[in-house]
């Protein structure tokens, strides 16, 4: 069950009904919020009114741009297409270059990955550079 499924279910239920139906996947029960993780591992927070009606939702980890439902739908379709095509790393790098995001993606990955992984990749790159120099 994905985020959209849970949002539709919440919109058609009261908080009490929803929490009873999905108690096995709910992580946090709160007065006006319900927290759960969908099968595609997205963290979902459902917000309820004081009388227990669905109010809104938030998907943790999504960007501000993806708060727009149309944009989110388009991006999810792009991801599905890339998965269907089984895009390899070089092709993904080409896509990032074409949309002007290669430097931004490099920075984001370096800043979000564990430092040990970043150091390992730097060492690997340095070894590669040394091998190239030795070939000359």
C-alpha positions as a Markdown table, in Angstrom:
| # | Residue | x | y | z |
|---|---|---|---|---|
| 1 | Unk | 0.0 | 0.0 | 0.0 |
| 2 | Unk | 1.5 | 3.3 | -1.1 |
| 3 | Unk | 1.1 | 6.8 | 0.2 |
| 4 | Unk | -1.8 | 7.6 | -2.2 |
| 5 | Unk | -3.7 | 4.6 | -0.9 |
| 6 | Unk | -3.4 | 5.6 | 2.7 |
| 7 | Unk | -4.4 | 9.2 | 1.9 |
| 8 | Unk | -7.5 | 8.1 | 0.1 |
| 9 | Unk | -8.4 | 5.8 | 2.9 |
| 10 | Unk | -7.9 | 8.6 | 5.4 |
| 11 | Unk | -10.0 | 11.0 | 3.4 |
| 12 | Unk | -12.8 | 8.4 | 3.5 |
| 13 | Unk | -12.6 | 7.6 | 7.2 |
| 14 | Unk | -12.5 | 9.2 | 10.6 |
| 15 | Unk | -9.3 | 9.1 | 12.5 |
| 16 | Unk | -10.7 | 6.4 | 14.8 |
| 17 | Unk | -11.8 | 4.2 | 11.9 |
| 18 | Unk | -8.5 | 4.7 | 10.1 |
| 19 | Unk | -6.4 | 3.9 | 13.1 |
| 20 | Unk | -8.5 | 0.7 | 13.9 |
| 21 | Unk | -8.2 | -0.5 | 10.3 |
| 22 | Unk | -4.4 | 0.2 | 10.0 |
| 23 | Unk | -3.2 | -0.3 | 13.6 |
| 24 | Unk | -0.6 | -2.9 | 12.4 |
| 25 | Unk | 1.3 | -0.3 | 10.2 |
| 26 | Unk | 0.8 | 2.8 | 12.3 |
| 27 | Unk | 3.9 | 3.9 | 14.2 |
| 28 | Unk | 2.6 | 6.9 | 16.2 |
| 29 | Unk | -1.0 | 7.5 | 17.4 |
| 30 | Unk | -1.5 | 11.1 | 18.4 |
| 31 | Unk | -4.4 | 13.3 | 19.1 |
| 32 | Unk | -4.4 | 15.0 | 15.7 |
| 33 | Unk | -1.7 | 13.0 | 13.9 |
| 34 | Unk | -1.1 | 9.5 | 12.7 |
| 35 | Unk | 2.4 | 8.4 | 11.6 |
| 36 | Unk | 3.1 | 5.4 | 9.4 |
| 37 | Unk | 5.4 | 4.0 | 6.8 |
| 38 | Unk | 4.0 | 2.9 | 3.4 |
| 39 | Unk | 5.2 | -0.3 | 1.7 |
| 40 | Unk | 7.5 | 1.8 | -0.5 |
| 41 | Unk | 9.2 | 3.1 | 2.7 |
| 42 | Unk | 7.8 | 6.6 | 2.6 |
| 43 | Unk | 7.1 | 8.2 | 6.0 |
| 44 | Unk | 3.5 | 9.6 | 6.0 |
| 45 | Unk | 2.0 | 11.9 | 8.6 |
| 46 | Unk | -1.8 | 12.3 | 8.4 |
| 47 | Unk | -3.3 | 15.3 | 10.1 |
| 48 | Unk | -6.8 | 15.2 | 11.5 |
| 49 | Unk | -9.3 | 17.9 | 12.7 |
| 50 | Unk | -10.4 | 18.1 | 16.3 |
| 51 | Unk | -13.5 | 16.2 | 15.4 |
| 52 | Unk | -11.5 | 13.3 | 13.8 |
| 53 | Unk | -11.9 | 14.1 | 10.1 |
| 54 | Unk | -9.0 | 14.0 | 7.7 |
| 55 | Unk | -7.3 | 17.4 | 7.3 |
| 56 | Unk | -4.1 | 17.0 | 5.4 |
| 57 | Unk | -0.9 | 14.9 | 5.0 |
| 58 | Unk | 2.8 | 15.3 | 4.7 |
| 59 | Unk | 5.4 | 12.9 | 3.3 |
| 60 | Unk | 8.6 | 13.2 | 5.2 |
| 61 | Unk | 11.7 | 13.5 | 3.1 |
| 62 | Unk | 9.9 | 15.0 | 0.1 |
| 63 | Unk | 11.0 | 18.3 | -1.3 |
| 64 | Unk | 8.9 | 21.4 | -1.2 |
| 65 | Unk | 8.5 | 21.2 | -4.9 |
| 66 | Unk | 6.9 | 17.7 | -4.5 |
| 67 | Unk | 4.2 | 19.1 | -2.2 |
| 68 | Unk | 2.3 | 20.1 | -5.4 |
| 69 | Unk | 0.3 | 16.9 | -6.3 |
| 70 | Unk | 0.7 | 17.4 | -10.0 |
| 71 | Unk | 4.5 | 17.9 | -9.8 |
| 72 | Unk | 4.7 | 14.8 | -7.5 |
| 73 | Unk | 2.7 | 12.8 | -9.9 |
| 74 | Unk | 4.9 | 13.8 | -12.8 |
| 75 | Unk | 8.1 | 13.1 | -10.9 |
| 76 | Unk | 6.8 | 9.7 | -9.8 |
| 77 | Unk | 6.0 | 8.9 | -13.5 |
| 78 | Unk | 9.6 | 9.9 | -14.5 |
| 79 | Unk | 11.0 | 7.6 | -11.8 |
| 80 | Unk | 8.8 | 4.7 | -13.0 |
| 81 | Unk | 10.0 | 5.3 | -16.6 |
| 82 | Unk | 13.7 | 5.3 | -15.5 |
| 83 | Unk | 13.1 | 2.1 | -13.6 |
| 84 | Unk | 11.3 | 0.5 | -16.5 |
| 85 | Unk | 14.2 | 1.5 | -18.8 |
| 86 | Unk | 16.7 | 0.1 | -16.2 |
| 87 | Unk | 18.8 | 3.2 | -16.6 |
| 88 | Unk | 22.5 | 2.6 | -15.8 |
| 89 | Unk | 24.8 | 5.0 | -13.9 |
| 90 | Unk | 26.4 | 6.5 | -17.0 |
| 91 | Unk | 23.0 | 7.3 | -18.5 |
| 92 | Unk | 21.8 | 8.8 | -15.2 |
| 93 | Unk | 24.9 | 11.0 | -15.1 |
| 94 | Unk | 24.1 | 12.1 | -18.7 |
| 95 | Unk | 20.5 | 13.0 | -17.5 |
| 96 | Unk | 21.9 | 15.0 | -14.6 |
| 97 | Unk | 24.3 | 16.9 | -16.9 |
| 98 | Unk | 21.5 | 17.6 | -19.4 |
| 99 | Unk | 19.3 | 19.2 | -16.7 |
| 100 | Unk | 22.2 | 21.1 | -15.2 |
| 101 | Unk | 22.2 | 19.2 | -11.8 |
| 102 | Unk | 25.4 | 17.3 | -11.8 |
| 103 | Unk | 27.3 | 19.6 | -9.4 |
| 104 | Unk | 24.2 | 20.0 | -7.1 |
| 105 | Unk | 23.7 | 16.2 | -7.0 |
| 106 | Unk | 27.4 | 15.7 | -6.2 |
| 107 | Unk | 27.2 | 18.1 | -3.3 |
| 108 | Unk | 23.9 | 16.6 | -2.0 |
| 109 | Unk | 25.3 | 13.1 | -2.1 |
| 110 | Unk | 28.5 | 14.1 | -0.3 |
| 111 | Unk | 26.7 | 15.9 | 2.4 |
| 112 | Unk | 24.1 | 13.2 | 3.0 |
| 113 | Unk | 26.2 | 10.0 | 2.8 |
| 114 | Unk | 28.2 | 8.6 | 5.8 |
| 115 | Unk | 31.6 | 10.3 | 5.9 |
| 116 | Unk | 33.3 | 6.8 | 5.7 |
| 117 | Unk | 31.7 | 6.2 | 2.4 |
| 118 | Unk | 32.8 | 9.6 | 1.1 |
| 119 | Unk | 36.4 | 9.0 | 2.2 |
| 120 | Unk | 36.4 | 5.6 | 0.6 |
| 121 | Unk | 35.2 | 7.1 | -2.7 |
| 122 | Unk | 37.9 | 9.8 | -2.5 |
| 123 | Unk | 40.5 | 7.2 | -1.9 |
| 124 | Unk | 39.2 | 5.2 | -4.8 |
| 125 | Unk | 39.4 | 8.2 | -7.1 |
| 126 | Unk | 42.9 | 9.1 | -6.0 |
| 127 | Unk | 44.0 | 5.5 | -6.7 |
| 128 | Unk | 42.4 | 5.8 | -10.1 |
| 129 | Unk | 44.2 | 9.0 | -10.8 |
| 130 | Unk | 47.6 | 7.4 | -9.8 |
| 131 | Unk | 46.9 | 4.5 | -12.2 |
| 132 | Unk | 46.3 | 7.0 | -15.0 |
| 133 | Unk | 49.5 | 8.9 | -14.2 |
| 134 | Unk | 51.5 | 5.6 | -14.2 |
| 135 | Unk | 50.2 | 4.8 | -17.7 |
| 136 | Unk | 51.6 | 8.0 | -19.1 |
